[in-house]
């Protein structure tokens, strides 16, 4: 890059460094909070129990089966 050496070095406009400041930290923190809240809402609605099985509280990996009636 060509520079004009008639001027002092301090008069050249230096490129400003981007710094990770408090504002950027707060933006990232807010983004993580919004993402966490969205995931919690999704998880709540995805794992809520169905209306048909309100009386029985079984773990999600157990499938309830209907037994046939026994003869007398």
N, CA, C, O and CB atoms as a CASP TS submission, in Angstrom:
PFRMAT TS
TARGET T0000
AUTHOR 0000-0000-0000
METHOD Language model
MODEL 1
PARENT N/A
ATOM      1  N   UNK     1       0.842  -1.159   0.000  1.00  0.00           N
ATOM      2  CA  UNK     1       0.000   0.000   0.000  1.00  0.00           C
ATOM      3  C   UNK     1       0.900   1.239   0.000  1.00  0.00           C
ATOM      4  O   UNK     1       1.882   1.319   0.738  1.00  0.00           O
ATOM      5  CB  UNK     1      -0.965  -0.011   1.216  1.00  0.00           C
ATOM      6  N   UNK     2       0.541   2.176  -0.831  1.00  0.00           N
ATOM      7  CA  UNK     2       1.309   3.424  -0.916  1.00  0.00           C
ATOM      8  C   UNK     2       0.791   4.406   0.119  1.00  0.00           C
ATOM      9  O   UNK     2      -0.418   4.576   0.277  1.00  0.00           O
ATOM     10  CB  UNK     2       1.224   4.041  -2.342  1.00  0.00           C
ATOM     11  N   UNK     3       1.705   5.048   0.820  1.00  0.00           N
ATOM     12  CA  UNK     3       1.342   6.070   1.792  1.00  0.00           C
ATOM     13  C   UNK     3       2.075   7.349   1.442  1.00  0.00           C
ATOM     14  O   UNK     3       3.179   7.335   0.899  1.00  0.00           O
ATOM     15  CB  UNK     3       1.673   5.618   3.240  1.00  0.00           C
ATOM     16  N   UNK     4       1.442   8.429   1.764  1.00  0.00           N
ATOM     17  CA  UNK     4       2.049   9.732   1.527  1.00  0.00           C
ATOM     18  C   UNK     4       2.899  10.075   2.742  1.00  0.00           C
ATOM     19  O   UNK     4       2.371  10.268   3.837  1.00  0.00           O
ATOM     20  CB  UNK     4       0.964  10.832   1.259  1.00  0.00           C
ATOM     21  N   UNK     5       4.219  10.153   2.552  1.00  0.00           N
ATOM     22  CA  UNK     5       5.120  10.354   3.670  1.00  0.00           C
ATOM     23  C   UNK     5       5.304  11.824   4.029  1.00  0.00           C
ATOM     24  O   UNK     5       6.166  12.149   4.846  1.00  0.00           O
ATOM     25  CB  UNK     5       6.446   9.743   3.361  1.00  0.00           C
ATOM     26  N   UNK     6       4.510  12.724   3.435  1.00  0.00           N
ATOM     27  CA  UNK     6       4.571  14.130   3.817  1.00  0.00           C
ATOM     28  C   UNK     6       3.856  14.358   5.146  1.00  0.00           C
ATOM     29  O   UNK     6       4.078  15.374   5.805  1.00  0.00           O
ATOM     30  CB  UNK     6       3.955  15.011   2.721  1.00  0.00           C
ATOM     31  N   UNK     7       3.019  13.438   5.534  1.00  0.00           N
ATOM     32  CA  UNK     7       2.276  13.575   6.779  1.00  0.00           C
ATOM     33  C   UNK     7       2.903  12.701   7.855  1.00  0.00           C
ATOM     34  O   UNK     7       3.567  11.706   7.565  1.00  0.00           O
ATOM     35  CB  UNK     7       0.795  13.205   6.576  1.00  0.00           C
ATOM     36  N   UNK     8       2.678  13.092   9.094  1.00  0.00           N
ATOM     37  CA  UNK     8       3.192  12.302  10.206  1.00  0.00           C
ATOM     38  C   UNK     8       2.397  11.009  10.320  1.00  0.00           C
ATOM     39  O   UNK     8       1.255  10.912   9.872  1.00  0.00           O
ATOM     40  CB  UNK     8       3.128  13.102  11.530  1.00  0.00           C
ATOM     41  N   UNK     9       3.031  10.034  10.925  1.00  0.00           N
ATOM     42  CA  UNK     9       2.377   8.736  11.080  1.00  0.00           C
ATOM     43  C   UNK     9       1.126   8.839  11.951  1.00  0.00           C
ATOM     44  O   UNK     9       0.179   8.076  11.761  1.00  0.00           O
ATOM     45  CB  UNK     9       3.351   7.724  11.685  1.00  0.00           C
ATOM     46  N   UNK    10       1.111   9.761  12.890  1.00  0.00           N
ATOM     47  CA  UNK    10      -0.046   9.891  13.772  1.00  0.00           C
ATOM     48  C   UNK    10      -1.248  10.476  13.045  1.00  0.00           C
ATOM     49  O   UNK    10      -2.369  10.362  13.541  1.00  0.00           O
ATOM     50  CB  UNK    10       0.302  10.758  14.970  1.00  0.00           C
ATOM     51  N   UNK    11      -1.055  11.090  11.899  1.00  0.00           N
ATOM     52  CA  UNK    11      -2.169  11.668  11.162  1.00  0.00           C
ATOM     53  C   UNK    11      -2.875  10.637  10.287  1.00  0.00           C
ATOM     54  O   UNK    11      -3.990  10.876   9.824  1.00  0.00           O
ATOM     55  CB  UNK    11      -1.683  12.817  10.311  1.00  0.00           C
ATOM     56  N   UNK    12      -2.242   9.509  10.063  1.00  0.00           N
ATOM     57  CA  UNK    12      -2.884   8.456   9.290  1.00  0.00           C
ATOM     58  C   UNK    12      -4.011   7.869  10.132  1.00  0.00           C
ATOM     59  O   UNK    12      -3.887   7.743  11.350  1.00  0.00           O
ATOM     60  CB  UNK    12      -1.858   7.354   8.868  1.00  0.00           C
ATOM     61  N   UNK    13      -5.081   7.522   9.490  1.00  0.00           N
ATOM     62  CA  UNK    13      -6.191   6.941  10.249  1.00  0.00           C
ATOM     63  C   UNK    13      -5.962   5.447  10.406  1.00  0.00           C
ATOM     64  O   UNK    13      -6.070   4.700   9.433  1.00  0.00           O
ATOM     65  CB  UNK    13      -7.552   7.217   9.550  1.00  0.00           C
ATOM     66  N   UNK    14      -5.652   5.006  11.598  1.00  0.00           N
ATOM     67  CA  UNK    14      -5.435   3.569  11.800  1.00  0.00           C
ATOM     68  C   UNK    14      -6.759   2.826  11.806  1.00  0.00           C
ATOM     69  O   UNK    14      -7.802   3.382  12.147  1.00  0.00           O
ATOM     70  CB  UNK    14      -4.678   3.310  13.114  1.00  0.00           C
ATOM     71  N   UNK    15      -6.696   1.579  11.427  1.00  0.00           N
ATOM     72  CA  UNK    15      -7.889   0.744  11.448  1.00  0.00           C
ATOM     73  C   UNK    15      -8.211   0.395  12.897  1.00  0.00           C
ATOM     74  O   UNK    15      -7.347  -0.076  13.636  1.00  0.00           O
ATOM     75  CB  UNK    15      -7.692  -0.544  10.590  1.00  0.00           C
ATOM     76  N   UNK    16      -9.451   0.628  13.293  1.00  0.00           N
ATOM     77  CA  UNK    16      -9.840   0.357  14.674  1.00  0.00           C
ATOM     78  C   UNK    16      -9.990  -1.138  14.891  1.00  0.00           C
ATOM     79  O   UNK    16     -10.515  -1.850  14.035  1.00  0.00           O
ATOM     80  CB  UNK    16     -11.148   1.082  15.025  1.00  0.00           C
ATOM     81  N   UNK    17      -9.532  -1.604  16.028  1.00  0.00           N
ATOM     82  CA  UNK    17      -9.659  -3.014  16.367  1.00  0.00           C
ATOM     83  C   UNK    17     -11.051  -3.256  16.925  1.00  0.00           C
ATOM     84  O   UNK    17     -11.572  -2.460  17.707  1.00  0.00           O
ATOM     85  CB  UNK    17      -8.567  -3.451  17.384  1.00  0.00           C
ATOM     86  N   UNK    18     -11.638  -4.360  16.513  1.00  0.00           N
ATOM     87  CA  UNK    18     -12.925  -4.736  17.081  1.00  0.00           C
ATOM     88  C   UNK    18     -12.672  -5.457  18.391  1.00  0.00           C
ATOM     89  O   UNK    18     -11.867  -6.386  18.461  1.00  0.00           O
ATOM     90  CB  UNK    18     -13.744  -5.627  16.099  1.00  0.00           C
ATOM     91  N   UNK    19     -13.360  -5.023  19.412  1.00  0.00           N
ATOM     92  CA  UNK    19     -13.155  -5.618  20.723  1.00  0.00           C
ATOM     93  C   UNK    19     -14.438  -6.277  21.197  1.00  0.00           C
ATOM     94  O   UNK    19     -15.545  -5.858  20.858  1.00  0.00           O
ATOM     95  CB  UNK    19     -12.683  -4.564  21.735  1.00  0.00           C
ATOM     96  N   UNK    20     -14.260  -7.286  21.966  1.00  0.00           N
ATOM     97  CA  UNK    20     -15.387  -7.992  22.573  1.00  0.00           C
ATOM     98  C   UNK    20     -15.727  -7.249  23.852  1.00  0.00           C
ATOM     99  O   UNK    20     -15.111  -7.481  24.892  1.00  0.00           O
ATOM    100  CB  UNK    20     -15.054  -9.514  22.853  1.00  0.00           C
ATOM    101  N   UNK    21     -16.700  -6.362  23.779  1.00  0.00           N
ATOM    102  CA  UNK    21     -17.030  -5.528  24.912  1.00  0.00           C
ATOM    103  C   UNK    21     -18.264  -6.003  25.653  1.00  0.00           C
ATOM    104  O   UNK    21     -18.788  -7.091  25.411  1.00  0.00           O
ATOM    105  CB  UNK    21     -17.224  -4.126  24.464  1.00  0.00           C
ATOM    106  N   UNK    22     -18.709  -5.156  26.560  1.00  0.00           N
ATOM    107  CA  UNK    22     -19.861  -5.466  27.386  1.00  0.00           C
ATOM    108  C   UNK    22     -21.139  -5.573  26.553  1.00  0.00           C
ATOM    109  O   UNK    22     -21.982  -6.429  26.819  1.00  0.00           O
ATOM    110  CB  UNK    22     -20.025  -4.411  28.465  1.00  0.00           C
ATOM    111  N   UNK    23     -21.283  -4.712  25.553  1.00  0.00           N
ATOM    112  CA  UNK    23     -22.476  -4.765  24.710  1.00  0.00           C
ATOM    113  C   UNK    23     -22.592  -6.074  23.958  1.00  0.00           C
ATOM    114  O   UNK    23     -23.676  -6.652  23.876  1.00  0.00           O
ATOM    115  CB  UNK    23     -22.471  -3.621  23.730  1.00  0.00           C
ATOM    116  N   UNK    24     -21.488  -6.546  23.409  1.00  0.00           N
ATOM    117  CA  UNK    24     -21.496  -7.827  22.687  1.00  0.00           C
ATOM    118  C   UNK    24     -21.795  -8.980  23.650  1.00  0.00           C
ATOM    119  O   UNK    24     -22.517  -9.915  23.305  1.00  0.00           O
ATOM    120  CB  UNK    24     -20.133  -8.063  21.974  1.00  0.00           C
ATOM    121  N   UNK    25     -21.238  -8.903  24.852  1.00  0.00           N
ATOM    122  CA  UNK    25     -21.497  -9.943  25.859  1.00  0.00           C
ATOM    123  C   UNK    25     -22.976  -9.979  26.226  1.00  0.00           C
ATOM    124  O   UNK    25     -23.549 -11.062  26.351  1.00  0.00           O
ATOM    125  CB  UNK    25     -20.644  -9.702  27.123  1.00  0.00           C
ATOM    126  N   UNK    26     -23.602  -8.821  26.400  1.00  0.00           N
ATOM    127  CA  UNK    26     -25.013  -8.772  26.748  1.00  0.00           C
ATOM    128  C   UNK    26     -25.882  -9.268  25.600  1.00  0.00           C
ATOM    129  O   UNK    26     -26.901  -9.915  25.844  1.00  0.00           O
ATOM    130  CB  UNK    26     -25.412  -7.356  27.134  1.00  0.00           C
ATOM    131  N   UNK    27     -25.511  -8.986  24.363  1.00  0.00           N
ATOM    132  CA  UNK    27     -26.270  -9.492  23.214  1.00  0.00           C
ATOM    133  C   UNK    27     -26.213 -11.004  23.140  1.00  0.00           C
ATOM    134  O   UNK    27     -27.230 -11.653  22.895  1.00  0.00           O
ATOM    135  CB  UNK    27     -25.741  -8.890  21.917  1.00  0.00           C
ATOM    136  N   UNK    28     -25.038 -11.571  23.347  1.00  0.00           N
ATOM    137  CA  UNK    28     -24.894 -13.033  23.320  1.00  0.00           C
ATOM    138  C   UNK    28     -25.677 -13.660  24.466  1.00  0.00           C
ATOM    139  O   UNK    28     -26.319 -14.696  24.291  1.00  0.00           O
ATOM    140  CB  UNK    28     -23.400 -13.441  23.405  1.00  0.00           C
ATOM    141  N   UNK    29     -25.627 -13.032  25.640  1.00  0.00           N
ATOM    142  CA  UNK    29     -26.362 -13.542  26.789  1.00  0.00           C
ATOM    143  C   UNK    29     -27.871 -13.496  26.536  1.00  0.00           C
ATOM    144  O   UNK    29     -28.584 -14.436  26.885  1.00  0.00           O
ATOM    145  CB  UNK    29     -26.009 -12.737  28.047  1.00  0.00           C
ATOM    146  N   UNK    30     -28.358 -12.420  25.937  1.00  0.00           N
ATOM    147  CA  UNK    30     -29.784 -12.315  25.620  1.00  0.00           C
ATOM    148  C   UNK    30     -30.182 -13.349  24.572  1.00  0.00           C
ATOM    149  O   UNK    30     -31.257 -13.941  24.669  1.00  0.00           O
ATOM    150  CB  UNK    30     -30.124 -10.900  25.124  1.00  0.00           C
ATOM    151  N   UNK    31     -29.339 -13.572  23.581  1.00  0.00           N
ATOM    152  CA  UNK    31     -29.624 -14.577  22.557  1.00  0.00           C
ATOM    153  C   UNK    31     -29.684 -15.978  23.163  1.00  0.00           C
ATOM    154  O   UNK    31     -30.547 -16.774  22.791  1.00  0.00           O
ATOM    155  CB  UNK    31     -28.563 -14.526  21.450  1.00  0.00           C
ATOM    156  N   UNK    32     -28.788 -16.284  24.083  1.00  0.00           N
ATOM    157  CA  UNK    32     -28.819 -17.585  24.746  1.00  0.00           C
ATOM    158  C   UNK    32     -30.063 -17.739  25.614  1.00  0.00           C
ATOM    159  O   UNK    32     -30.636 -18.826  25.688  1.00  0.00           O
ATOM    160  CB  UNK    32     -27.566 -17.775  25.593  1.00  0.00           C
ATOM    161  N   UNK    33     -30.483 -16.662  26.270  1.00  0.00           N
ATOM    162  CA  UNK    33     -31.694 -16.723  27.099  1.00  0.00           C
ATOM    163  C   UNK    33     -32.929 -16.965  26.240  1.00  0.00           C
ATOM    164  O   UNK    33     -33.791 -17.761  26.612  1.00  0.00           O
ATOM    165  CB  UNK    33     -31.861 -15.424  27.908  1.00  0.00           C
ATOM    166  N   UNK    34     -33.027 -16.291  25.098  1.00  0.00           N
ATOM    167  CA  UNK    34     -34.167 -16.483  24.200  1.00  0.00           C
ATOM    168  C   UNK    34     -34.162 -17.900  23.627  1.00  0.00           C
ATOM    169  O   UNK    34     -35.212 -18.536  23.531  1.00  0.00           O
ATOM    170  CB  UNK    34     -34.140 -15.442  23.058  1.00  0.00           C
ATOM    171  N   UNK    35     -32.992 -18.389  23.252  1.00  0.00           N
ATOM    172  CA  UNK    35     -32.905 -19.752  22.716  1.00  0.00           C
ATOM    173  C   UNK    35     -33.266 -20.777  23.782  1.00  0.00           C
ATOM    174  O   UNK    35     -33.951 -21.755  23.482  1.00  0.00           O
ATOM    175  CB  UNK    35     -31.494 -20.030  22.174  1.00  0.00           C
ATOM    176  N   UNK    36     -32.825 -20.579  25.012  1.00  0.00           N
ATOM    177  CA  UNK    36     -33.159 -21.499  26.092  1.00  0.00           C
ATOM    178  C   UNK    36     -34.647 -21.498  26.407  1.00  0.00           C
ATOM    179  O   UNK    36     -35.233 -22.551  26.655  1.00  0.00           O
ATOM    180  CB  UNK    36     -32.376 -21.149  27.334  1.00  0.00           C
ATOM    181  N   UNK    37     -35.260 -20.317  26.398  1.00  0.00           N
ATOM    182  CA  UNK    37     -36.700 -20.238  26.644  1.00  0.00           C
ATOM    183  C   UNK    37     -37.472 -20.918  25.517  1.00  0.00           C
ATOM    184  O   UNK    37     -38.455 -21.612  25.778  1.00  0.00           O
ATOM    185  CB  UNK    37     -37.147 -18.768  26.786  1.00  0.00           C
ATOM    186  N   UNK    38     -37.052 -20.735  24.288  1.00  0.00           N
ATOM    187  CA  UNK    38     -37.706 -21.395  23.159  1.00  0.00           C
ATOM    188  C   UNK    38     -37.592 -22.905  23.248  1.00  0.00           C
ATOM    189  O   UNK    38     -38.554 -23.621  22.972  1.00  0.00           O
ATOM    190  CB  UNK    38     -37.112 -20.911  21.849  1.00  0.00           C
ATOM    191  N   UNK    39     -36.431 -23.389  23.629  1.00  0.00           N
ATOM    192  CA  UNK    39     -36.250 -24.831  23.772  1.00  0.00           C
ATOM    193  C   UNK    39     -37.096 -25.377  24.917  1.00  0.00           C
ATOM    194  O   UNK    39     -37.672 -26.458  24.791  1.00  0.00           O
ATOM    195  CB  UNK    39     -34.772 -25.164  24.003  1.00  0.00           C
ATOM    196  N   UNK    40     -37.183 -24.650  26.031  1.00  0.00           N
ATOM    197  CA  UNK    40     -37.984 -25.100  27.167  1.00  0.00           C
ATOM    198  C   UNK    40     -39.465 -25.169  26.795  1.00  0.00           C
ATOM    199  O   UNK    40     -40.154 -26.111  27.187  1.00  0.00           O
ATOM    200  CB  UNK    40     -37.783 -24.166  28.368  1.00  0.00           C
ATOM    201  N   UNK    41     -39.959 -24.188  26.046  1.00  0.00           N
ATOM    202  CA  UNK    41     -41.359 -24.209  25.612  1.00  0.00           C
ATOM    203  C   UNK    41     -41.602 -25.373  24.661  1.00  0.00           C
ATOM    204  O   UNK    41     -42.609 -26.070  24.780  1.00  0.00           O
ATOM    205  CB  UNK    41     -41.740 -22.878  24.934  1.00  0.00           C
ATOM    206  N   UNK    42     -40.688 -25.588  23.721  1.00  0.00           N
ATOM    207  CA  UNK    42     -40.815 -26.716  22.795  1.00  0.00           C
ATOM    208  C   UNK    42     -40.805 -28.041  23.547  1.00  0.00           C
ATOM    209  O   UNK    42     -41.613 -28.924  23.257  1.00  0.00           O
ATOM    210  CB  UNK    42     -39.682 -26.689  21.757  1.00  0.00           C
ATOM    211  N   UNK    43     -39.905 -28.188  24.502  1.00  0.00           N
ATOM    212  CA  UNK    43     -39.797 -29.424  25.266  1.00  0.00           C
ATOM    213  C   UNK    43     -41.046 -29.652  26.113  1.00  0.00           C
ATOM    214  O   UNK    43     -41.498 -30.787  26.266  1.00  0.00           O
ATOM    215  CB  UNK    43     -38.553 -29.393  26.157  1.00  0.00           C
ATOM    216  N   UNK    44     -41.599 -28.581  26.658  1.00  0.00           N
ATOM    217  CA  UNK    44     -42.815 -28.707  27.468  1.00  0.00           C
ATOM    218  C   UNK    44     -43.978 -29.224  26.630  1.00  0.00           C
ATOM    219  O   UNK    44     -44.687 -30.136  27.056  1.00  0.00           O
ATOM    220  CB  UNK    44     -43.182 -27.356  28.101  1.00  0.00           C
ATOM    221  N   UNK    45     -44.183 -28.656  25.447  1.00  0.00           N
ATOM    222  CA  UNK    45     -45.297 -29.081  24.616  1.00  0.00           C
ATOM    223  C   UNK    45     -45.047 -30.431  23.941  1.00  0.00           C
ATOM    224  O   UNK    45     -46.002 -31.143  23.632  1.00  0.00           O
ATOM    225  CB  UNK    45     -45.578 -28.033  23.572  1.00  0.00           C
ATOM    226  N   UNK    46     -43.805 -30.791  23.710  1.00  0.00           N
ATOM    227  CA  UNK    46     -43.505 -32.070  23.069  1.00  0.00           C
ATOM    228  C   UNK    46     -43.665 -33.232  24.046  1.00  0.00           C
ATOM    229  O   UNK    46     -44.008 -34.337  23.627  1.00  0.00           O
ATOM    230  CB  UNK    46     -42.086 -32.057  22.500  1.00  0.00           C
ATOM    231  N   UNK    47     -43.426 -33.010  25.330  1.00  0.00           N
ATOM    232  CA  UNK    47     -43.438 -34.109  26.302  1.00  0.00           C
ATOM    233  C   UNK    47     -44.617 -34.065  27.261  1.00  0.00           C
ATOM    234  O   UNK    47     -44.600 -34.773  28.268  1.00  0.00           O
ATOM    235  CB  UNK    47     -42.169 -34.095  27.090  1.00  0.00           C
ATOM    236  N   UNK    48     -45.627 -33.271  26.993  1.00  0.00           N
ATOM    237  CA  UNK    48     -46.773 -33.252  27.908  1.00  0.00           C
ATOM    238  C   UNK    48     -47.596 -34.519  27.713  1.00  0.00           C
ATOM    239  O   UNK    48     -47.664 -35.049  26.604  1.00  0.00           O
ATOM    240  CB  UNK    48     -47.652 -31.988  27.677  1.00  0.00           C
ATOM    241  N   UNK    49     -48.217 -35.007  28.775  1.00  0.00           N
ATOM    242  CA  UNK    49     -48.981 -36.257  28.663  1.00  0.00           C
ATOM    243  C   UNK    49     -50.250 -36.049  27.843  1.00  0.00           C
ATOM    244  O   UNK    49     -50.812 -34.955  27.796  1.00  0.00           O
ATOM    245  CB  UNK    49     -49.340 -36.797  30.059  1.00  0.00           C
ATOM    246  N   UNK    50     -50.684 -37.133  27.197  1.00  0.00           N
ATOM    247  CA  UNK    50     -51.887 -37.038  26.382  1.00  0.00           C
ATOM    248  C   UNK    50     -53.119 -36.999  27.275  1.00  0.00           C
ATOM    249  O   UNK    50     -53.042 -37.357  28.450  1.00  0.00           O
ATOM    250  CB  UNK    50     -51.972 -38.217  25.396  1.00  0.00           C
ATOM    251  N   UNK    51     -54.242 -36.572  26.736  1.00  0.00           N
ATOM    252  CA  UNK    51     -55.473 -36.446  27.506  1.00  0.00           C
ATOM    253  C   UNK    51     -56.089 -37.808  27.819  1.00  0.00           C
ATOM    254  O   UNK    51     -56.825 -37.923  28.799  1.00  0.00           O
ATOM    255  CB  UNK    51     -56.473 -35.586  26.752  1.00  0.00           C
ATOM    256  N   UNK    52     -55.816 -38.843  27.025  1.00  0.00           N
ATOM    257  CA  UNK    52     -56.415 -40.163  27.221  1.00  0.00           C
ATOM    258  C   UNK    52     -55.835 -40.876  28.442  1.00  0.00           C
ATOM    259  O   UNK    52     -56.558 -41.624  29.101  1.00  0.00           O
ATOM    260  CB  UNK    52     -56.210 -41.021  25.978  1.00  0.00           C
ATOM    261  N   UNK    53     -54.597 -40.676  28.757  1.00  0.00           N
ATOM    262  CA  UNK    53     -53.933 -41.389  29.851  1.00  0.00           C
ATOM    263  C   UNK    53     -53.753 -40.512  31.081  1.00  0.00           C
ATOM    264  O   UNK    53     -52.671 -40.500  31.667  1.00  0.00           O
ATOM    265  CB  UNK    53     -52.582 -41.908  29.392  1.00  0.00           C
ATOM    266  N   UNK    54     -54.764 -39.791  31.479  1.00  0.00           N
ATOM    267  CA  UNK    54     -54.624 -38.928  32.646  1.00  0.00           C
ATOM    268  C   UNK    54     -54.581 -39.731  33.943  1.00  0.00           C
ATOM    269  O   UNK    54     -53.922 -39.315  34.895  1.00  0.00           O
ATOM    270  CB  UNK    54     -55.766 -37.928  32.694  1.00  0.00           C
ATOM    271  N   UNK    55     -55.282 -40.893  34.002  1.00  0.00           N
ATOM    272  CA  UNK    55     -55.335 -41.677  35.232  1.00  0.00           C
ATOM    273  C   UNK    55     -54.077 -42.482  35.482  1.00  0.00           C
ATOM    274  O   UNK    55     -53.702 -42.668  36.640  1.00  0.00           O
ATOM    275  CB  UNK    55     -56.509 -42.596  35.195  1.00  0.00           C
ATOM    276  N   UNK    56     -53.413 -42.965  34.456  1.00  0.00           N
ATOM    277  CA  UNK    56     -52.228 -43.798  34.617  1.00  0.00           C
ATOM    278  C   UNK    56     -50.983 -42.966  34.382  1.00  0.00           C
ATOM    279  O   UNK    56     -50.896 -42.203  33.421  1.00  0.00           O
ATOM    280  CB  UNK    56     -52.264 -45.000  33.657  1.00  0.00           C
ATOM    281  N   UNK    57     -50.029 -43.127  35.272  1.00  0.00           N
ATOM    282  CA  UNK    57     -48.764 -42.396  35.149  1.00  0.00           C
ATOM    283  C   UNK    57     -47.654 -43.418  34.924  1.00  0.00           C
ATOM    284  O   UNK    57     -47.047 -43.904  35.878  1.00  0.00           O
ATOM    285  CB  UNK    57     -48.476 -41.516  36.426  1.00  0.00           C
ATOM    286  N   UNK    58     -47.396 -43.736  33.677  1.00  0.00           N
ATOM    287  CA  UNK    58     -46.365 -44.700  33.320  1.00  0.00           C
ATOM    288  C   UNK    58     -45.185 -43.972  32.687  1.00  0.00           C
ATOM    289  O   UNK    58     -45.363 -42.915  32.081  1.00  0.00           O
ATOM    290  CB  UNK    58     -46.925 -45.777  32.359  1.00  0.00           C
ATOM    291  N   UNK    59     -44.000 -44.519  32.820  1.00  0.00           N
ATOM    292  CA  UNK    59     -42.857 -43.931  32.119  1.00  0.00           C
ATOM    293  C   UNK    59     -43.064 -43.979  30.610  1.00  0.00           C
ATOM    294  O   UNK    59     -43.851 -44.781  30.107  1.00  0.00           O
ATOM    295  CB  UNK    59     -41.560 -44.661  32.498  1.00  0.00           C
ATOM    296  N   UNK    60     -42.363 -43.127  29.907  1.00  0.00           N
ATOM    297  CA  UNK    60     -42.578 -43.004  28.469  1.00  0.00           C
ATOM    298  C   UNK    60     -42.106 -44.230  27.680  1.00  0.00           C
ATOM    299  O   UNK    60     -42.550 -44.430  26.549  1.00  0.00           O
ATOM    300  CB  UNK    60     -41.872 -41.776  27.959  1.00  0.00           C
ATOM    301  N   UNK    61     -41.219 -45.054  28.246  1.00  0.00           N
ATOM    302  CA  UNK    61     -40.719 -46.216  27.498  1.00  0.00           C
ATOM    303  C   UNK    61     -41.591 -47.458  27.701  1.00  0.00           C
ATOM    304  O   UNK    61     -41.289 -48.504  27.126  1.00  0.00           O
ATOM    305  CB  UNK    61     -39.284 -46.526  27.917  1.00  0.00           C
ATOM    306  N   UNK    62     -42.664 -47.378  28.499  1.00  0.00           N
ATOM    307  CA  UNK    62     -43.564 -48.512  28.720  1.00  0.00           C
ATOM    308  C   UNK    62     -44.847 -48.280  27.929  1.00  0.00           C
ATOM    309  O   UNK    62     -45.477 -47.227  28.031  1.00  0.00           O
ATOM    310  CB  UNK    62     -43.875 -48.701  30.243  1.00  0.00           C
ATOM    311  N   UNK    63     -45.219 -49.280  27.142  1.00  0.00           N
ATOM    312  CA  UNK    63     -46.439 -49.212  26.342  1.00  0.00           C
ATOM    313  C   UNK    63     -47.515 -50.012  27.066  1.00  0.00           C
ATOM    314  O   UNK    63     -47.337 -51.212  27.276  1.00  0.00           O
ATOM    315  CB  UNK    63     -46.206 -49.759  24.885  1.00  0.00           C
ATOM    316  N   UNK    64     -48.625 -49.391  27.455  1.00  0.00           N
ATOM    317  CA  UNK    64     -49.682 -50.163  28.141  1.00  0.00           C
ATOM    318  C   UNK    64     -50.434 -51.047  27.136  1.00  0.00           C
ATOM    319  O   UNK    64     -50.850 -50.590  26.071  1.00  0.00           O
ATOM    320  CB  UNK    64     -50.682 -49.205  28.868  1.00  0.00           C
ATOM    321  N   UNK    65     -50.596 -52.327  27.506  1.00  0.00           N
ATOM    322  CA  UNK    65     -51.298 -53.283  26.644  1.00  0.00           C
ATOM    323  C   UNK    65     -52.601 -53.696  27.298  1.00  0.00           C
ATOM    324  O   UNK    65     -52.678 -53.780  28.524  1.00  0.00           O
ATOM    325  CB  UNK    65     -50.421 -54.525  26.357  1.00  0.00           C
ATOM    326  N   UNK    66     -53.622 -53.956  26.505  1.00  0.00           N
ATOM    327  CA  UNK    66     -54.899 -54.423  27.006  1.00  0.00           C
ATOM    328  C   UNK    66     -54.883 -55.936  27.077  1.00  0.00           C
ATOM    329  O   UNK    66     -54.525 -56.594  26.100  1.00  0.00           O
ATOM    330  CB  UNK    66     -56.055 -53.928  26.122  1.00  0.00           C
ATOM    331  N   UNK    67     -55.259 -56.495  28.203  1.00  0.00           N
ATOM    332  CA  UNK    67     -55.304 -57.939  28.371  1.00  0.00           C
ATOM    333  C   UNK    67     -56.669 -58.478  27.935  1.00  0.00           C
ATOM    334  O   UNK    67     -57.687 -57.826  28.165  1.00  0.00           O
ATOM    335  CB  UNK    67     -55.011 -58.324  29.835  1.00  0.00           C
ATOM    336  N   UNK    68     -56.702 -59.647  27.317  1.00  0.00           N
ATOM    337  CA  UNK    68     -58.009 -60.211  26.936  1.00  0.00           C
ATOM    338  C   UNK    68     -58.746 -60.688  28.193  1.00  0.00           C
ATOM    339  O   UNK    68     -58.116 -60.995  29.205  1.00  0.00           O
ATOM    340  CB  UNK    68     -57.834 -61.394  25.918  1.00  0.00           C
ATOM    341  N   UNK    69     -60.076 -60.749  28.126  1.00  0.00           N
ATOM    342  CA  UNK    69     -60.807 -61.226  29.317  1.00  0.00           C
ATOM    343  C   UNK    69     -60.526 -62.697  29.568  1.00  0.00           C
ATOM    344  O   UNK    69     -60.381 -63.477  28.627  1.00  0.00           O
ATOM    345  CB  UNK    69     -62.324 -61.003  29.154  1.00  0.00           C
ATOM    346  N   UNK    70     -60.451 -63.075  30.837  1.00  0.00           N
ATOM    347  CA  UNK    70     -60.180 -64.474  31.203  1.00  0.00           C
ATOM    348  C   UNK    70     -61.488 -65.265  31.254  1.00  0.00           C
ATOM    349  O   UNK    70     -62.499 -64.773  31.755  1.00  0.00           O
ATOM    350  CB  UNK    70     -59.446 -64.554  32.572  1.00  0.00           C
ATOM    351  N   UNK    71     -61.458 -66.496  30.730  1.00  0.00           N
ATOM    352  CA  UNK    71     -62.692 -67.334  30.817  1.00  0.00           C
ATOM    353  C   UNK    71     -62.921 -67.781  32.252  1.00  0.00           C
ATOM    354  O   UNK    71     -61.971 -67.936  33.020  1.00  0.00           O
ATOM    355  CB  UNK    71     -62.590 -68.589  29.880  1.00  0.00           C
ATOM    356  N   UNK    72     -64.205 -67.992  32.618  1.00  0.00           N
ATOM    357  CA  UNK    72     -64.546 -68.450  33.961  1.00  0.00           C
ATOM    358  C   UNK    72     -64.266 -69.895  34.149  1.00  0.00           C
ATOM    359  O   UNK    72     -64.500 -70.434  35.230  1.00  0.00           O
ATOM    360  CB  UNK    72     -65.973 -68.186  34.260  1.00  0.00           C
TER
END
